[in-house]
Amino acid sequence: MRDNTLKYLLVLPAILVVFATAVWPLIQSFRFSLFQGRLTRPGFPQGFLGFENYVWALTEEPAFWNSVAVTAVYTVLTVGLTVALALGLALLLVPGGRFRMSVQTLLILPFAMSPALIGVSFRFMFNPEFGLFDAFFGLVIPPLADISWLSDPVLAFAVCVMADVWGWIPFLTLVLIGGLAAIPRDTIEAAQVDGASGWQVFRDVTIPQLLPVLAVVIILKSIFSLKTFDQIYMLTNGGPGTATQTLSHYVYFNGLKYGQLGYSAAVAWLMVIPMIFLTYAYAKLVFRRTQQ
């Protein structure tokens, strides 16, 4: 009996911290989403609306669906490009070599940078007057010089994708290197002895055994792409217009800039729905792997 009481007492501080920093804010944000909740008016929150904020976002607000479309395309592109490039780098680094450890150490540096800092760095690098890329294109591809990348909707979106991919490739590469290293060498050697080509070994041996790791990587990256904010805020602030306005930026824009905290809380909860499914899938995959 004493042992049972002790284990709950030891866990209690962690439970209180999680409740104070995660559970209670979630409860409060859901409560705010049911009210009009304007920060510019006294008596916050005011005007109980029920689920009208949710209905308004889903049926009457084109800007919401624009941010949904931007977030969806951004997530698909960043996840696909990052995983593909990280897998290619992992395959190059796995065989080993004299400088493999040094390269792996250097790979983690971009991921160590905060997303906000990456956003600021790319904003300056793509400056049409003194940016690094403008100078590079001026020397190598002159027609691409003096282009205002962040003023064009398509180019600005491409720069946002590029910045995110650059920041995440190192971490995913290291994760996939670990997954590739866990594949038994005898299965690969057996396939090679049977006359399988390099592509056949990759397709029929490596990828099937790497699928659990790839699934975890894809789900984890999808979660972070869906909730991206600080990098977009520092790089384009959702512009030009709303070309790069993700759901997180849309929540910030309505909640803190226009003071519509009730409506922005409702949008934030709508954004939570796909994350719940992704988090559940991620936890299920990780738990399954730990049980094997």
C-alpha positions in Angstrom: 0.0 0.0 0.0 2.8 2.4 0.9 4.6 1.6 -2.4 1.5 2.5 -4.4 1.1 5.8 -2.5 4.7 6.7 -3.1 4.7 6.1 -6.8 1.7 8.4 -7.2 3.3 11.1 -5.0 6.4 10.9 -7.2 4.4 11.4 -10.4 2.2 14.1 -8.9 4.5 17.1 -9.5 4.8 16.2 -13.2 1.1 15.8 -13.5 0.5 19.2 -11.9 3.0 20.8 -14.3 1.3 19.2 -17.4 -2.1 20.2 -16.1 -1.0 23.8 -15.5 0.9 24.2 -18.8 -1.2 22.1 -21.2 -4.5 20.8 -19.9 -5.8 24.0 -18.3 -4.8 26.3 -21.3 -6.6 23.9 -23.6 -9.8 24.0 -21.4 -9.6 27.8 -21.3 -9.1 28.1 -25.0 -12.1 25.9 -25.7 -14.2 28.1 -23.3 -13.1 31.2 -25.1 -14.1 29.7 -28.5 -17.7 29.6 -27.3 -17.8 33.3 -26.7 -17.4 36.4 -28.9 -14.3 37.2 -26.9 -13.0 40.5 -28.3 -9.9 41.8 -26.5 -10.9 45.4 -27.5 -14.0 45.3 -25.4 -14.4 45.3 -21.6 -15.6 42.3 -19.7 -13.7 39.6 -21.5 -15.0 37.1 -22.6 -18.3 38.5 -23.6 -21.3 37.4 -25.6 -21.9 33.6 -25.4 -22.2 32.3 -29.0 -22.0 28.5 -28.6 -20.5 27.0 -31.7 -21.2 30.0 -34.0 -17.5 30.8 -34.2 -16.9 27.3 -35.6 -19.8 27.6 -38.1 -18.7 31.0 -39.2 -15.1 29.7 -39.9 -16.4 26.7 -41.8 -19.2 28.3 -43.8 -18.7 32.1 -44.1 -15.0 32.9 -44.0 -13.0 32.5 -47.2 -9.8 33.5 -45.5 -10.0 30.5 -43.2 -10.2 28.1 -46.2 -7.4 30.0 -47.9 -5.2 29.3 -44.8 -6.3 25.7 -44.8 -5.3 25.3 -48.5 -1.9 27.0 -47.9 -1.2 24.8 -44.8 -2.2 21.7 -46.7 0.0 22.4 -49.7 2.8 23.6 -47.5 2.6 20.4 -45.4 2.6 18.1 -48.4 5.5 19.8 -50.1 7.7 20.2 -47.0 7.1 16.6 -45.8 7.6 15.1 -49.2 10.7 17.0 -50.1 12.3 16.8 -46.6 11.8 13.0 -46.3 13.0 12.3 -49.9 16.1 14.4 -49.5 16.9 13.1 -46.0 16.6 9.6 -47.2 19.0 10.3 -50.1 21.5 11.8 -47.7 21.1 8.9 -45.3 21.8 6.4 -48.0 24.9 8.3 -48.9 26.2 8.4 -45.4 25.3 4.9 -44.1 28.1 3.0 -46.0 30.6 4.9 -43.8 33.7 6.7 -44.6 36.5 8.6 -43.2 34.5 11.8 -42.6 31.1 10.2 -41.8 31.1 11.2 -38.1 32.2 14.8 -39.0 29.4 15.1 -41.6 26.8 13.8 -39.2 27.9 16.3 -36.6 27.7 19.2 -39.0 24.2 18.0 -40.1 22.6 18.8 -36.8 23.7 22.5 -36.9 20.8 23.7 -39.1 18.3 21.9 -36.9 19.8 23.5 -33.8 18.8 27.0 -35.2 15.4 28.3 -34.1 12.7 28.5 -36.8 12.5 32.2 -36.3 16.2 32.7 -36.9 16.0 30.5 -40.0 13.1 32.8 -41.2 15.2 36.0 -40.6 18.2 34.4 -42.3 16.3 33.4 -45.5 14.6 36.8 -45.6 17.9 38.5 -45.8 19.4 36.0 -48.1 16.6 36.5 -50.6 16.8 40.3 -50.4 16.9 41.6 -54.0 19.4 44.3 -53.2 22.0 42.7 -51.0 20.9 39.1 -50.5 23.3 36.1 -50.9 21.1 34.4 -53.5 20.7 37.6 -55.6 24.5 37.8 -55.7 24.8 34.1 -56.6 22.3 34.3 -59.4 23.9 37.4 -60.7 27.1 35.5 -61.2 25.7 32.1 -62.3 22.2 32.7 -63.7 21.9 36.5 -64.5 18.2 36.3 -65.6 17.3 35.3 -62.0 19.1 38.2 -60.5 17.2 41.3 -59.1 14.0 39.3 -58.6 11.9 40.3 -55.6 11.4 36.7 -54.4 9.3 37.6 -51.3 7.0 40.0 -53.3 5.7 37.3 -55.6 3.1 34.9 -54.1 4.5 31.8 -55.8 8.1 32.6 -55.2 7.5 33.6 -51.6 5.7 30.3 -50.9 8.6 28.5 -52.5 11.1 30.3 -50.3 9.1 29.3 -47.2 9.1 25.7 -48.3 12.8 25.9 -49.0 13.6 27.3 -45.6 11.6 24.7 -43.8 13.2 21.8 -45.8 16.7 23.2 -45.1 16.0 23.3 -41.4 14.5 19.8 -41.1 16.7 17.8 -43.5 19.6 17.3 -40.9 17.4 15.9 -38.1 15.5 13.6 -40.4 18.7 12.4 -42.0 20.1 11.4 -38.7 16.9 9.5 -37.8 16.9 7.7 -41.1 20.6 6.9 -40.7 19.7 5.1 -37.5 16.9 3.3 -39.2 19.1 2.1 -42.1 21.8 1.0 -39.6 19.3 -1.2 -37.9 18.5 -3.2 -41.1 20.3 -6.5 -40.9 23.2 -6.7 -43.3 22.6 -10.4 -44.1 19.3 -9.7 -45.8 21.0 -7.1 -48.1 23.9 -9.4 -48.8 21.5 -12.4 -49.5 19.7 -10.3 -52.1 23.0 -9.2 -53.7 24.1 -12.8 -53.8 20.9 -13.7 -55.6 21.8 -11.2 -58.3 19.6 -8.3 -57.2 20.6 -4.9 -58.5 21.1 -1.9 -56.3 17.7 -0.5 -57.1 16.0 -3.9 -56.4 17.8 -4.2 -53.1 16.6 -0.7 -52.2 13.0 -1.3 -53.4 12.5 -4.9 -52.1 14.7 -5.1 -49.0 15.6 -1.6 -47.7 12.3 0.2 -48.0 10.1 -2.5 -46.6 12.3 -2.8 -43.5 12.5 1.0 -43.2 8.8 1.6 -43.5 8.1 1.9 -39.7 10.8 4.5 -39.3 9.6 6.3 -42.4 6.1 6.3 -41.1 7.2 7.8 -37.8 9.3 10.5 -39.6 6.4 11.4 -41.9 3.9 11.8 -39.1 6.2 13.7 -36.9 7.2 16.1 -39.7 3.5 16.5 -40.7 2.7 17.6 -37.1 5.4 20.3 -37.1 4.5 21.5 -40.6 0.8 21.9 -39.7 1.6 24.1 -36.8 4.4 26.1 -38.3 4.2 29.8 -37.3 7.4 31.5 -36.2 9.4 30.8 -39.4 6.5 32.1 -41.6 6.0 35.1 -39.4 9.6 36.2 -39.6 10.1 35.4 -43.3 6.9 36.7 -45.0 4.4 37.5 -42.2 1.8 35.6 -44.2 2.3 37.7 -47.3 2.3 38.9 -50.0 -1.4 39.2 -49.3 -2.4 35.9 -47.8 -0.2 33.7 -50.1 1.8 32.2 -47.2 -0.7 32.6 -44.4 -0.9 29.2 -42.6 -3.5 28.3 -40.1 -1.2 29.2 -37.2 -0.5 32.6 -38.6 -4.3 33.0 -39.3 -5.0 32.3 -35.6 -2.4 34.8 -34.5 -3.6 37.4 -37.1 -7.2 37.3 -35.9 -6.5 36.7 -32.2 -3.7 39.2 -31.4 -3.8 41.7 -34.2 -7.6 42.1 -34.5 -8.5 41.1 -31.0 -11.0 38.3 -32.0 -9.8 35.9 -29.4 -13.0 33.8 -29.4 -12.9 33.3 -33.1 -9.2 32.6 -33.2 -9.6 30.0 -30.4 -12.3 28.2 -32.4 -9.9 28.1 -35.5 -7.1 26.8 -33.2 -9.4 24.0 -32.1 -10.3 23.2 -35.7 -6.5 22.9 -36.3 -6.2 20.6 -33.3 -8.4 17.9 -34.9 -6.0 16.6 -37.6 -3.1 16.9 -35.1 -5.0 14.6 -32.7 -5.2 11.9 -35.3 -1.5 12.4 -36.3 -0.4 12.3 -32.7 -2.4 9.2 -32.0 -0.9 7.5 -35.1 2.6 8.6 -34.0 2.2 7.4 -30.4 0.8 4.1 -31.7 3.7 3.5 -34.0 6.3 4.4 -31.4 4.7 2.2 -28.8 4.5 -0.7 -31.2 8.2 -0.3 -32.0 9.2 -0.3 -28.3 7.2 -3.5 -27.8 9.1 -5.3 -30.5 
